């Protein structure tokens, strides 16, 4: 029998056999990729690589907007897994709010699995995620999240940031990493119980590693890793930087946890880490809740990275918009001068009395659009949405870009216009389509903190300085896209007022 098979293959020839196998595998992949009944339309995907080389990772959100024009507000892609992209305020709201329970989980992505092993707050699911989110929100609330008690810490950090900026003496500088340091210090106080000086070179390096890793996670290398993990784990490339950068950050967090364990007083928790250590004893009989030292590391990692990157990038956009639109900057300063003056620090109690400034901050968040593609969700059962069937196990992207620039919701969606958030009498007005923090079960847990930070830092900066482009330079709104949408590096001048 074996001899007969060998003779048959020799008769066919090696080339014919390989051709047959290639066609067989391709045919199998095409059958596997065949769209289910009533599945959202989309571009025709290639075998094996799907739509990988159809997407330009440097402007994916803009390409998705073009796909929506071609295929409709719900369309499908294949990037190693079936992905349904939902666009526009009404459909995103329906998916994330009306069907929130169905889209509460995250899909498993190999790179994140290799970094945090499906633990932490961002990438975990089910019972573990629910227990960790509940604990994180209640603990951070105990330490001031969303409360007036946190305000003095932010005001103090604002003062220190102002001092660093004043030392530039009006000379051109890139504000990215000092702003990053200032914002990061707030979440660091909540999770580590300490802040880091602007001259701390190690911490500055750490912030740069975070920034680069988040940028690389928006690249084609990240997509290739998730599509072909068995291959990418074995070959060199920029994807290896993501892993090494995150390992450096995680090592830093492990050190902080060890320091806490050495001088921990269970009767007097100082921060999130102390509180988690206390909780570990309470939940020792429930291993599925995730209260162990390894998960403490990954939860702290998520809080540190998310609490550092998103708000600082928004403020970085804010300063750029102020040098791009000096007339708007002047109106903000005039309102701050008339209501707060220049001798006392802004407080959250001032926000209702400076509606134009509040509107400008909201418009910075809308136009800054820092998480344009949102964070992926996973369908937990078959569901009807927008006339199509989204099968169980499908990855869903409810794009925030399409919500924040929805032409049916915003009067001038592609123009920086604080009037979007002001009524006819100049009072602040809320907008339903303002969803920079996403929505539903996975809405950003740090929303209240971010809102407080943005208001206090932004008003303090414009109270003390006038920002302008360096002589001879025209401000550019060009961006670079990773997991977040960030301005390309720029310089400005800060003139004390």
C-alpha positions in Angstrom: 0.0 0.0 0.0 2.8 2.4 1.0 4.7 1.6 -2.1 1.7 2.3 -4.2 1.2 5.7 -2.7 4.8 6.6 -3.2 4.6 5.4 -6.8 1.5 7.6 -7.3 3.2 10.7 -6.0 6.3 10.0 -8.1 4.0 9.7 -11.1 2.3 13.0 -10.3 5.5 14.8 -9.6 6.5 16.9 -6.6 5.4 20.2 -8.2 1.9 18.8 -8.9 1.6 17.6 -5.4 2.6 20.9 -3.9 0.2 22.7 -6.2 -2.6 20.4 -5.2 -1.9 20.9 -1.5 -1.8 24.7 -2.0 -5.1 24.7 -3.8 -6.6 22.4 -1.2 -5.5 24.7 1.7 -6.7 27.8 -0.2 -10.0 26.2 -0.9 -10.3 25.3 2.8 -9.5 28.9 3.9 -12.1 30.3 1.4 -14.8 28.0 2.8 -13.8 29.0 6.3 -13.9 32.7 5.4 -17.3 32.4 3.7 -19.6 35.0 5.2 -22.5 33.8 7.2 -26.1 34.5 6.1 -27.0 38.2 6.3 -23.5 39.2 7.4 -22.5 42.8 6.9 -20.9 43.6 3.5 -17.2 44.5 3.1 -14.2 44.3 0.8 -13.3 40.9 -0.7 -10.7 39.4 1.6 -7.6 37.5 0.4 -6.9 34.0 1.6 -4.7 33.8 4.7 -3.9 37.5 5.0 -7.5 38.8 4.8 -7.6 42.6 4.6 -4.3 43.1 6.3 -2.6 44.8 3.3 -5.7 46.8 2.5 -5.4 48.8 5.7 -2.9 51.6 6.0 -2.2 51.6 9.8 -1.1 55.2 9.7 -4.6 56.4 8.8 -6.9 53.5 9.5 -9.7 55.6 10.9 -9.9 57.6 7.7 -10.0 54.5 5.6 -12.8 53.1 7.8 -14.7 56.3 7.1 -14.2 55.7 3.3 -15.3 52.0 3.7 -18.5 53.3 5.4 -19.3 55.4 2.4 -18.9 52.4 0.2 -20.5 49.6 2.2 -22.7 51.4 4.7 -22.5 52.2 8.4 -22.0 48.5 9.2 -19.4 46.7 7.3 -17.0 43.7 7.8 -13.3 43.1 7.6 -11.1 40.1 8.2 -7.8 40.7 10.1 -7.1 37.2 11.5 -10.6 37.1 12.8 -14.0 38.4 11.6 -14.5 42.0 12.5 -17.6 44.1 12.2 -17.2 47.9 12.1 -20.1 50.0 13.3 -20.2 53.7 12.4 -22.3 56.7 13.4 -23.8 57.8 16.7 -27.1 56.0 16.4 -25.7 52.6 15.6 -22.7 52.8 18.0 -25.1 53.8 20.7 -27.4 50.9 19.9 -24.5 48.4 19.9 -22.8 49.6 23.1 -25.7 50.7 25.2 -28.8 48.9 24.0 -26.9 45.6 23.5 -24.3 46.4 26.2 -24.5 43.0 27.9 -23.8 41.3 24.6 -20.7 43.4 23.9 -19.2 43.4 27.4 -16.3 41.0 26.6 -13.0 41.5 24.8 -11.7 39.1 22.1 -8.4 37.3 22.8 -5.5 39.0 21.0 -2.3 37.0 21.1 0.0 40.0 21.8 -2.0 41.1 24.8 -2.3 37.5 25.9 1.5 37.3 25.8 1.9 40.6 27.8 -0.9 40.3 30.5 -2.1 36.7 30.0 -5.8 37.9 29.8 -5.6 39.4 33.2 -5.8 43.0 34.4 -8.7 45.4 33.8 -8.6 46.1 30.1 -8.3 42.6 28.5 -9.9 40.3 31.1 -13.5 39.0 30.8 -16.4 37.5 32.8 -16.3 37.1 36.5 -12.7 38.1 36.9 -13.2 41.4 35.0 -16.4 42.3 36.9 -14.8 41.8 40.3 -11.6 43.7 39.3 -13.5 46.6 37.8 -15.8 46.9 40.8 -12.8 46.8 43.2 -10.8 49.4 41.2 -13.7 51.8 41.0 -14.6 51.6 44.6 -10.9 51.8 45.8 -10.0 54.7 43.6 -13.2 56.4 44.8 -12.0 55.9 48.4 -8.8 57.8 47.5 -10.6 60.7 45.9 -11.6 59.7 42.4 -14.5 61.9 41.4 -14.4 63.7 44.7 -13.4 67.2 45.8 -10.7 65.6 48.0 -8.5 64.8 44.9 -8.7 68.4 43.7 -5.8 69.7 45.9 -3.4 67.1 44.5 -4.2 68.1 40.9 -3.9 71.8 41.8 -0.5 71.2 43.4 0.7 69.3 40.3 -0.6 72.1 38.1 1.5 74.6 40.1 4.6 72.4 39.7 3.9 72.0 35.9 3.6 75.8 35.6 7.0 76.2 37.3 8.7 73.8 34.9 7.1 75.7 31.9 8.1 79.1 33.4 11.7 77.9 33.4 11.6 77.7 29.6 11.7 81.5 29.7 9.7 81.9 26.5 12.0 79.7 24.4 10.6 77.0 22.1 10.1 73.6 23.6 8.1 70.4 23.1 5.6 70.1 26.0 4.7 66.4 25.4 6.7 64.7 28.1 6.4 67.3 30.9 2.6 67.3 30.3 2.8 63.5 30.3 4.7 63.5 33.6 2.2 65.9 35.2 -0.8 63.8 34.2 0.9 60.6 35.1 1.7 61.9 38.6 -2.0 62.0 39.5 -2.6 58.3 38.7 0.7 57.5 40.3 -0.4 59.0 43.6 -3.6 56.9 43.4 -1.9 53.6 42.6 1.6 54.0 44.0 1.1 56.6 46.7 3.8 58.8 45.2 4.6 61.2 42.4 7.8 61.5 40.2 9.9 64.6 39.7 10.2 66.1 36.3 13.9 65.6 36.5 13.6 61.9 37.2 15.4 60.5 34.1 14.3 56.9 34.7 10.6 57.9 34.9 10.9 60.0 31.8 12.4 57.0 30.0 9.5 54.9 31.2 7.0 57.4 29.9 8.8 57.4 26.5 8.6 53.6 26.4 4.9 53.7 27.1 4.4 56.2 24.3 6.4 54.2 21.8 4.7 50.9 22.7 1.2 52.5 22.3 2.3 53.9 18.9 3.6 50.5 17.7 0.4 48.8 18.8 -1.3 50.7 16.0 1.1 49.4 13.4 0.9 46.5 10.9 3.3 44.6 13.1 0.7 44.4 15.8 -1.9 43.1 13.4 0.6 40.6 12.0 1.4 39.4 15.5 -2.2 38.8 16.2 -2.8 37.0 12.9 0.3 34.9 12.9 1.5 34.6 16.5 3.3 31.3 16.0 5.5 33.0 13.4 5.9 36.5 14.9 7.1 35.1 18.2 10.0 33.6 16.4 11.2 36.4 14.1 12.7 39.8 14.9 10.9 43.1 14.1 9.3 46.2 15.8 6.8 43.9 17.4 9.5 42.7 19.7 9.9 46.3 21.0 6.3 46.3 22.1 7.0 43.2 24.3 10.3 44.5 25.7 8.9 47.9 26.4 5.9 46.5 28.3 8.2 44.1 30.2 10.2 47.1 31.4 7.1 48.8 32.6 5.8 45.7 34.3 9.2 45.2 36.0 8.9 48.7 37.3 5.4 47.9 38.7 6.6 44.7 40.3 9.3 46.7 42.1 6.7 49.1 43.4 4.6 46.2 44.6 7.6 44.7 46.4 8.3 48.1 48.1 4.7 48.2 49.3 4.9 44.7 50.7 8.0 45.6 52.7 6.3 48.4 54.7 2.6 47.5 54.3 0.3 48.4 57.2 -3.0 46.5 56.7 -4.8 48.9 59.1 -3.9 52.0 57.0 -3.9 51.4 53.2 -2.2 54.3 51.4 -3.2 53.6 47.8 -4.6 51.1 45.3 -1.7 48.6 45.8 -2.1 48.6 49.5 -5.8 48.1 49.2 -5.3 45.2 46.8 -2.9 43.5 49.1 -5.6 43.7 51.8 -8.2 42.3 49.4 -6.0 39.3 48.6 -6.5 37.9 52.1 -10.3 38.4 51.9 -10.6 36.6 48.5 -8.0 33.8 49.0 -10.7 31.1 48.7 -12.0 32.5 45.4 -9.2 32.0 42.9 -11.4 33.0 40.0 -11.9 36.6 41.3 -8.2 37.4 40.4 -7.0 38.7 43.8 -3.5 37.5 43.5 -0.1 39.2 43.2 0.2 38.5 39.5 -3.1 40.1 38.7 -2.3 43.0 41.0 0.7 43.7 38.7 -1.4 43.6 35.6 -4.3 45.7 37.0 -1.8 48.3 38.2 -0.2 48.2 34.8 -3.5 49.0 33.1 -4.4 51.8 35.5 -0.9 53.4 35.1 -0.8 53.2 31.3 -4.4 54.3 30.7 -4.3 57.0 33.4 -1.1 58.4 31.9 -1.5 58.3 28.1 -5.0 59.3 27.2 -5.4 62.5 29.2 -1.9 63.7 28.5 -2.4 63.2 24.8 -5.7 65.2 25.0 -3.9 68.1 26.8 -1.1 67.9 24.2 -3.8 68.4 21.5 -5.3 71.2 23.6 -2.1 73.3 23.6 -1.7 72.7 19.9 -5.2 74.0 19.2 -4.5 77.0 21.3 -1.5 78.0 19.2 -3.4 77.2 16.1 -6.4 79.4 17.1 -5.0 82.3 19.2 -8.4 84.1 19.0 -10.0 81.2 20.9 -7.1 81.2 23.4 -7.7 84.9 24.1 -11.4 84.4 24.7 -10.6 81.6 27.2 -8.1 83.8 29.0 -10.5 86.7 29.1 -13.2 84.5 30.7 -10.7 83.1 33.2 -9.5 86.6 34.1 -13.1 87.9 34.7 -14.3 84.9 36.8 -11.2 83.5 38.5 -8.6 86.2 38.1 -4.9 85.5 38.2 -4.2 85.3 41.9 -6.0 82.1 42.9 -6.0 78.6 41.5 -8.9 77.4 39.4 -11.2 74.9 41.1 -13.9 72.6 39.9 -16.5 75.0 41.5 -15.5 77.5 38.8 -16.6 75.2 35.9 -20.2 76.3 35.7 -19.2 79.9 35.7 -16.8 79.7 32.7 -18.9 78.0 30.0 -16.8 79.1 27.1 -13.6 77.5 28.6 -15.6 74.3 29.4 -16.8 74.3 25.8 -13.3 74.6 24.4 -12.1 71.7 26.6 -14.9 69.5 25.2 -14.1 70.6 21.7 -10.5 69.7 22.2 -11.6 66.2 23.3 -14.0 65.9 20.3 -11.4 67.1 17.7 -8.5 65.4 19.4 -10.4 62.1 18.9 -7.6 60.3 20.8 -9.1 56.7 20.5 -10.7 56.9 17.0 -11.3 53.2 16.6 -12.3 52.6 20.2 -11.2 49.4 21.9 -12.5 46.1 20.5 -15.5 44.2 21.9 -16.7 40.6 21.4 -20.2 39.5 20.5 -21.3 36.9 23.1 -24.3 35.7 21.1 -25.9 36.1 17.6 -27.5 39.5 17.4 -29.4 41.7 14.9 -27.9 45.1 14.4 -28.8 47.6 11.7 -30.5 45.0 9.6 -27.6 42.6 9.7 -26.7 39.5 11.8 -23.6 39.6 13.9 -22.7 36.1 14.9 -21.4 35.0 18.3 -17.7 35.3 18.5 -17.4 38.3 16.2 -15.1 41.2 17.1 -16.9 44.5 17.1 -15.4 48.0 16.6 -17.8 50.8 17.4 -15.7 53.6 16.0 -15.6 56.8 18.1 -14.2 58.7 15.2 -17.5 58.2 13.4 -19.5 59.4 16.4 -17.4 62.5 17.2 -17.5 63.6 13.5 -21.0 62.4 12.7 -22.4 64.9 10.2 -26.0 64.3 11.4 -25.0 65.2 15.0 -22.6 68.1 14.7 -23.2 71.5 13.0 -19.6 71.8 11.7 -18.0 68.4 12.4 -14.7 69.0 10.8 -14.1 72.5 12.2 -12.8 73.4 15.7 -15.9 75.1 17.0 -16.5 75.5 20.7 -20.0 76.6 19.8 -20.9 72.9 19.5 -21.1 73.0 23.3 -22.8 76.4 23.8 -26.5 77.3 23.5 -27.9 80.5 22.1 -27.4 82.3 25.4 -23.7 81.2 25.7 -24.4 78.6 28.4 -22.8 75.2 28.3 -24.8 72.5 26.7 -24.3 68.7 26.8 -24.3 66.7 23.6 -25.4 63.1 23.4 -22.9 62.3 20.6 -20.0 63.4 22.8 -18.5 60.0 23.6 -14.7 60.3 23.8 -14.8 57.8 26.7 -16.8 55.3 24.8 -20.0 53.9 26.3 -21.7 50.8 27.7 -20.3 48.2 30.1 -16.7 49.0 29.1 -16.9 52.7 29.3 -13.6 54.2 30.5 -13.4 53.8 34.3 -11.2 56.9 34.6 -13.7 59.3 32.9 -14.3 61.4 36.1 -10.6 61.7 36.8 -9.8 62.7 33.2 -12.5 65.4 33.2 -11.2 66.8 36.4 -7.6 66.7 35.3 -8.3 68.3 31.9 -10.3 71.2 33.5 -7.9 72.0 36.2 -4.6 71.7 34.2 -6.0 73.5 31.1 -7.5 76.5 33.0 -4.3 76.8 35.1 -2.0 76.8 32.1 -4.0 79.4 30.3 -4.4 81.5 33.4 -0.6 81.7 33.7 0.7 81.6 30.1 0.0 82.7 26.6 1.0 80.0 24.1 2.3 80.7 20.6 4.1 79.0 17.8 7.8 79.6 17.6 8.7 82.5 15.2 8.5 81.5 11.6 6.7 78.2 12.3 3.1 77.5 11.3 1.2 75.1 13.7 0.4 71.8 12.0 -2.5 69.5 13.0 -0.8 66.4 11.4 -1.1 63.3 13.5 0.4 59.9 14.2 -1.8 57.0 14.8 -1.1 54.1 17.2 -3.7 52.8 19.7 -4.2 56.6 20.4 -4.2 59.5 17.9 -1.5 61.9 18.9 -0.2 65.1 17.3 3.1 64.9 15.5 5.8 66.4 17.8 5.7 70.1 17.8 7.2 73.0 19.7 5.6 76.1 21.3 6.6 79.2 23.3 5.0 79.9 26.7 4.9 83.6 27.6 4.1 84.4 31.3 1.0 86.6 31.6 
